[in-house]
Amino acid sequence: MYHIGIVEHIISPTHKGVESADDSVQAVIRMWDKNLLILPVHKKLRKKLKKGNYVLNDYTPMSPTSRYRNLYVVKILPDKDGKKIWENFQDELSRRKTAISKISPELPQVRYIR
């Protein structure tokens, strides 16, 4: 399973002022469902990733029986494709919120935590 997101910020050991114990790169990702995550970036993408990129993030389970996910940035999408996929997911999120509010209009919009 993969989730689309947009890069908000990149955290690299080569950036001025960053002290790091390793050479790993992380990115602050705004996910399609409004979550904000800091995910590691695959080593092949570290020098190519930029703020505003649409990215696919690996959410596959670590093993068939594991409930834990891989959670890292694995693909940078072309802007045109990324924007289209992002908009499709935003439409789905809006549809879900509308459906929930029709079922239970008196309940506040609550997010669940896994």
Phi, psi and omega in degrees: 000140180230149177237143177270148178208171177240134180287122178264326185199148178243134180246110184233144178293346179272351179285143181304131177089349180276126173256129185223144177273352180212184181255018181287154179238137176240159177226140172276120186242128171270114183278162183301333183263020176082357175292150176239118185234153169253116183239147174291151180255133178304141186301332179287343184255353189306317183275347184263338186290137179225156175301136179093350177296142168275132183227153170259137182242130182287120178243016182291149177298149180295332175206166181302332182256358183278142173266358179269147184252158178294310175056074171205159182282123184240342181214142170255124183268151172299146184307315183299311180293316180300316180297318180296314179296316179303313181296322177299317180290325177294321176299318179295319179298317178297318179298317180296317180296320179296316180298318180294318181292332177287325181286315184226074183295337181279346179275137176291157177290112183243138175262144177265154177244130181279000000 
